[in-house]
Amino acid sequence: MNIPLLKSCDIQKRDNQKNNFAVHNLSELVKEDLYIPKTPHKHSFFQILYVSRGAGIHYVDFQEWEIEDGTIFFLSPGQVHDLRFTSKNPEGIMINFNEDFFNDFLSQKDFINSLPVFSKSGKYGFRKVDSCKSELESTIAKILKVIKYDSLYKKQFIQTLVLEIVLMIAMKTKDENPENEIISNNYLLVKFEKLLEKYFMEAHHPKFYAAHLSVTSNYLNTLCKKLTGKTVGEVIRSRIVLEAKRLLVNSEYTISQIAYELYFEDNSYFTKFFKTNTGLTPVEFRKSINK
C-alpha cells in the first residue's frame, strides 16, 4: 500500500479532478465522516485549514501540531498529513486550490510557492491567529457568501479573498521572522525547490539541479547556504530522507522496495545513507515509530 493521494480539490466529489478550487465547511466534513481520510495521506493541491473551534492533533511530515480554537494550517502539494480531532463538533473551513488557480490572476507564476507559509519544510505552515482572528473570519465569511453568487466576476472575487488570507498570515509570519523576506524573494531558490520536488527520487546530485537552472554548482551552493543555512547536497539529502520516512511509516513497502523506489543501487547503500542521516537504520526507524 502506498500513501493515498487526493487529486480533486473538491474532496466531496473526488471524481471531479478538473475543478481547481473548492471550499468545504469543516463541521459538515467531520459530521459526514466520509471525506477526511482516517489515515496519513497527501494531496496534489494546496490546502488552507482554519479551525475556529475544535481540538485535536494534526501530524504533518513527522511534526505534531496541536489543534485548538483559532488555528490555521497551510499545506503544500505532496506533504503527508493526518488530521485527528478529539472534539466532537469542530468548526471551521477548508480551502483547496491547485497550482493553476491563480495562473490567470497573478503575473508572478511562482508567487504562491515562494511564500514561507507554503514552504516545503512546513516550518511556517501553522499558527494561532489571535492577533488577526476577527479580520480573518470576516474574510472567510465573505468567501462563503461570494461562493453562492452566480456572477461574471465570481472567480476573481474569490481569488482576491483567498489571496487576502494567504497574505494576511504571510505578513504576520514575515514580521515575526524577518529573514523570510530574503528567502521568499529569491526565485532561483523557489525554482530549485520545485525542481527538487519533481526529481529528488532519481536525481541525487547538485550538478543536475545547477544545470537545469543554468547556474554553476558553486553559485547554487553558495546561494542555498546563504538563504537556508544548508548546502544543496544537504537539502537534497533531507528531501530524500523525508520521503524514506514517509514510506517507512505510511506504506507496507519492504526496505528493498523503498530503496528501489528512491533509486538507490541496492538495499545496503540505502540503509547506510539513511543511518548516516538519521542515526537509525530504516528497520530501527520503522520499529521506533510503530512502538
C-alpha positions as CSV (number, residue, x, y, z in Angstrom):
1,M,0.0,0.0,0.0
2,N,1.4,3.4,-1.0
3,I,0.4,6.7,0.6
4,P,-3.0,7.8,-0.6
5,L,-3.0,10.8,-2.9
6,L,-6.1,13.0,-3.2
7,K,-6.2,14.7,-6.6
8,S,-9.6,16.5,-6.6
9,C,-9.8,19.9,-4.7
10,D,-13.5,19.0,-4.1
11,I,-13.0,16.1,-1.6
12,Q,-16.7,15.6,-1.6
13,K,-16.7,14.9,-5.3
14,R,-13.4,13.1,-5.8
15,D,-14.1,12.1,-9.4
16,N,-14.1,15.8,-10.4
17,Q,-10.4,16.5,-10.9
18,K,-11.0,19.4,-13.3
19,N,-12.1,21.7,-10.5
20,N,-9.1,23.8,-9.4
21,F,-10.8,25.3,-6.3
22,A,-13.2,24.1,-3.5
23,V,-14.4,25.4,-0.2
24,H,-15.7,23.0,2.5
25,N,-17.4,23.6,5.8
26,L,-15.3,21.7,8.3
27,S,-18.2,20.7,10.6
28,E,-20.0,19.1,7.6
29,L,-16.9,17.1,6.5
30,V,-16.5,15.7,10.1
31,K,-20.2,15.1,10.5
32,E,-20.4,13.0,7.4
33,D,-17.4,11.1,8.5
34,L,-16.6,10.2,4.9
35,Y,-14.4,12.9,3.4
36,I,-11.4,13.3,5.7
37,P,-9.2,10.2,5.4
38,K,-8.6,8.4,8.6
39,T,-5.0,7.5,7.6
40,P,-2.0,9.6,6.6
41,H,-2.4,11.0,3.1
42,K,-1.3,13.7,0.7
43,H,-2.8,16.0,-1.9
44,S,-1.8,17.3,-5.4
45,F,-3.2,20.7,-4.4
46,F,-2.7,23.4,-1.8
47,Q,-4.8,23.5,1.3
48,I,-5.7,26.1,3.9
49,L,-7.4,24.7,7.0
50,Y,-8.8,27.1,9.6
51,V,-10.2,25.6,12.8
52,S,-12.3,28.3,14.5
53,R,-13.4,25.9,17.2
54,G,-12.1,22.4,18.0
55,A,-9.3,20.3,19.5
56,G,-7.1,17.5,18.3
57,I,-3.7,16.7,16.8
58,H,-2.5,17.4,13.2
59,Y,0.5,15.4,12.1
60,V,2.4,16.9,9.2
61,D,5.5,15.2,7.9
62,F,6.5,13.9,11.4
63,Q,5.8,17.2,13.0
64,E,3.0,17.2,15.6
65,W,0.8,20.3,15.9
66,E,-1.9,20.9,18.5
67,I,-5.3,21.8,17.1
68,E,-7.2,24.4,19.2
69,D,-9.6,27.3,18.7
70,G,-8.2,29.7,16.2
71,T,-5.5,27.7,14.5
72,I,-4.7,27.8,10.8
73,F,-2.7,25.3,8.7
74,F,-1.2,25.8,5.2
75,L,-0.3,22.6,3.3
76,S,1.6,22.3,0.1
77,P,1.2,19.6,-2.6
78,G,2.9,16.4,-1.5
79,Q,3.0,16.9,2.2
80,V,1.8,13.9,4.2
81,H,-0.6,14.7,7.0
82,D,-3.1,13.1,9.3
83,L,-5.9,15.1,10.9
84,R,-7.3,13.8,14.1
85,F,-10.0,15.7,16.0
86,T,-10.7,14.9,19.7
87,S,-13.6,17.3,19.9
88,K,-16.9,16.1,18.5
89,N,-18.1,19.1,16.5
90,P,-15.2,21.1,15.2
91,E,-16.0,24.2,13.2
92,G,-14.0,26.0,10.5
93,I,-13.3,26.0,6.8
94,M,-11.1,24.0,4.4
95,I,-10.0,25.8,1.2
96,N,-8.3,23.7,-1.5
97,F,-6.8,25.1,-4.7
98,N,-4.4,23.7,-7.3
99,E,-1.4,25.5,-8.8
100,D,-3.4,26.7,-11.8
101,F,-5.9,28.5,-9.7
102,F,-4.0,31.8,-9.6
103,N,-2.4,31.5,-13.1
104,D,-4.8,33.9,-14.8
105,F,-4.7,36.3,-11.8
106,L,-1.0,36.7,-10.8
107,S,1.7,37.6,-13.3
108,Q,4.3,36.1,-11.0
109,K,3.6,32.4,-11.6
110,D,5.6,31.1,-8.6
111,F,4.3,33.6,-6.1
112,I,2.3,31.2,-4.0
113,N,5.2,28.7,-3.9
114,S,7.6,31.5,-2.8
115,L,5.6,32.3,0.4
116,P,7.0,30.9,3.7
117,V,3.6,29.7,4.8
118,F,3.7,27.2,1.9
119,S,7.4,26.2,2.4
120,K,8.0,22.5,1.9
121,S,9.7,22.4,5.3
122,G,6.3,23.1,7.0
123,K,8.1,25.3,9.5
124,Y,5.7,28.2,9.0
125,G,2.6,26.3,8.0
126,F,0.9,26.5,11.3
127,R,0.0,29.4,13.6
128,K,-2.5,30.7,16.1
129,V,-4.4,33.7,14.7
130,D,-5.2,35.6,17.9
131,S,-3.9,39.0,16.5
132,C,-5.9,38.8,13.3
133,K,-8.8,36.5,14.2
134,S,-11.6,39.0,13.5
135,E,-10.1,40.1,10.2
136,L,-9.5,36.5,9.1
137,E,-13.0,35.4,10.0
138,S,-14.5,38.4,8.2
139,T,-12.7,37.4,5.0
140,I,-13.8,33.8,5.4
141,A,-17.4,35.0,5.8
142,K,-17.1,36.9,2.5
143,I,-15.8,33.8,0.7
144,L,-18.8,31.8,2.0
145,K,-21.1,34.5,0.7
146,V,-19.4,35.0,-2.7
147,I,-19.3,31.3,-3.4
148,K,-23.1,31.3,-3.7
149,Y,-23.0,34.1,-6.3
150,D,-23.6,33.5,-10.0
151,S,-21.6,36.4,-11.3
152,L,-19.2,37.1,-14.2
153,Y,-16.5,38.2,-11.6
154,K,-17.1,35.5,-9.0
155,K,-13.8,33.7,-9.6
156,Q,-11.8,36.9,-9.5
157,F,-13.5,37.9,-6.3
158,I,-12.8,34.6,-4.6
159,Q,-9.2,34.7,-5.8
160,T,-8.8,38.1,-4.2
161,L,-10.2,36.9,-0.9
162,V,-8.2,33.7,-0.8
163,L,-5.1,35.7,-1.6
164,E,-6.0,38.1,1.2
165,I,-6.0,35.2,3.7
166,V,-2.6,33.9,2.5
167,L,-1.0,37.4,2.5
168,M,-2.5,38.3,5.9
169,I,-0.8,35.3,7.6
170,A,2.3,35.6,5.4
171,M,2.8,39.2,6.6
172,K,2.4,38.1,10.2
173,T,4.9,35.4,9.6
174,K,7.4,37.8,8.0
175,D,7.0,40.3,10.8
176,E,8.0,37.6,13.3
177,N,10.7,36.1,11.0
178,P,12.3,38.9,9.0
179,E,14.8,36.6,7.3
180,N,11.9,35.1,5.3
181,E,11.7,38.2,3.2
182,I,15.0,37.5,1.6
183,I,14.2,33.8,1.1
184,S,10.7,34.4,-0.4
185,N,12.0,37.0,-2.8
186,N,14.7,34.7,-4.3
187,Y,13.0,32.9,-7.2
188,L,16.1,30.9,-8.1
189,L,15.7,29.2,-4.8
190,V,12.0,28.7,-5.4
191,K,12.8,27.1,-8.8
192,F,15.3,24.9,-7.2
193,E,12.8,23.7,-4.6
194,K,10.2,22.9,-7.4
195,L,12.9,21.0,-9.4
196,L,13.9,19.1,-6.3
197,E,10.2,18.1,-5.6
198,K,10.0,16.8,-9.2
199,Y,13.3,15.0,-9.5
200,F,14.6,14.2,-6.0
201,M,14.0,10.4,-6.3
202,E,16.2,9.9,-9.3
203,A,18.5,13.0,-9.2
204,H,20.6,12.9,-6.0
205,H,23.5,15.2,-7.1
206,P,23.7,19.1,-7.0
207,K,25.1,19.3,-10.6
208,F,21.8,18.1,-12.0
209,Y,19.9,21.0,-10.4
210,A,22.5,23.6,-11.2
211,A,22.5,22.5,-14.9
212,H,18.7,22.8,-15.1
213,L,18.8,26.2,-13.5
214,S,21.6,27.4,-15.8
215,V,24.0,28.3,-13.0
216,T,27.2,26.7,-11.7
217,S,27.1,24.2,-8.8
218,N,29.2,26.6,-6.7
219,Y,26.8,29.5,-7.3
220,L,23.7,27.4,-6.4
221,N,25.5,26.0,-3.3
222,T,26.6,29.5,-2.1
223,L,23.1,30.9,-2.6
224,C,21.4,27.9,-0.8
225,K,23.8,28.1,2.1
226,K,23.2,31.8,2.5
227,L,19.4,31.6,2.4
228,T,18.7,28.3,4.1
229,G,21.8,27.6,6.2
230,K,22.2,24.3,4.3
231,T,24.2,23.3,1.3
232,V,22.5,22.0,-1.9
233,G,23.6,18.5,-1.0
234,E,22.1,18.7,2.5
235,V,18.8,20.0,1.1
236,I,18.7,17.1,-1.4
237,R,19.5,14.5,1.3
238,S,16.9,16.0,3.7
239,R,14.2,15.6,1.0
240,I,15.2,12.0,0.3
241,V,15.2,11.2,4.0
242,L,11.8,12.7,4.4
243,E,10.4,10.6,1.6
244,A,12.0,7.5,3.0
245,K,10.5,8.2,6.4
246,R,7.1,8.7,4.8
247,L,7.3,5.3,3.0
248,L,8.7,3.5,6.1
249,V,5.8,4.7,8.2
250,N,2.8,5.1,5.8
251,S,3.3,2.2,3.5
252,E,3.9,-1.6,3.7
253,Y,6.9,-1.5,1.4
254,T,9.9,-3.6,2.3
255,I,13.2,-1.9,2.8
256,S,14.3,-3.2,-0.6
257,Q,11.2,-1.8,-2.3
258,I,11.8,1.6,-0.7
259,A,15.4,1.6,-1.8
260,Y,14.3,0.8,-5.3
261,E,11.6,3.5,-5.2
262,L,14.2,6.1,-4.3
263,Y,16.6,5.0,-7.0
264,F,19.3,3.5,-4.7
265,E,21.5,0.9,-6.3
266,D,20.9,-1.6,-3.6
267,N,19.4,-2.1,-0.1
268,S,22.7,-1.9,1.7
269,Y,23.6,1.5,0.2
270,F,20.2,2.9,1.1
271,T,20.5,1.6,4.7
272,K,23.9,3.2,5.0
273,F,22.6,6.5,3.6
274,F,19.6,6.5,5.9
275,K,21.6,5.7,9.1
276,T,24.2,8.4,8.2
277,N,21.5,11.0,8.0
278,T,19.2,9.9,10.9
279,G,21.3,7.8,13.2
280,L,19.0,4.8,12.8
281,T,18.7,2.1,10.2
282,P,15.4,2.0,8.3
283,V,14.3,-1.0,10.3
284,E,15.1,0.7,13.6
285,F,13.3,3.8,12.5
286,R,10.2,1.9,11.5
287,K,10.2,0.0,14.8
288,S,10.6,3.2,16.8
289,I,7.5,4.8,15.1
290,N,5.4,1.7,15.5
291,K,6.0,1.2,19.2
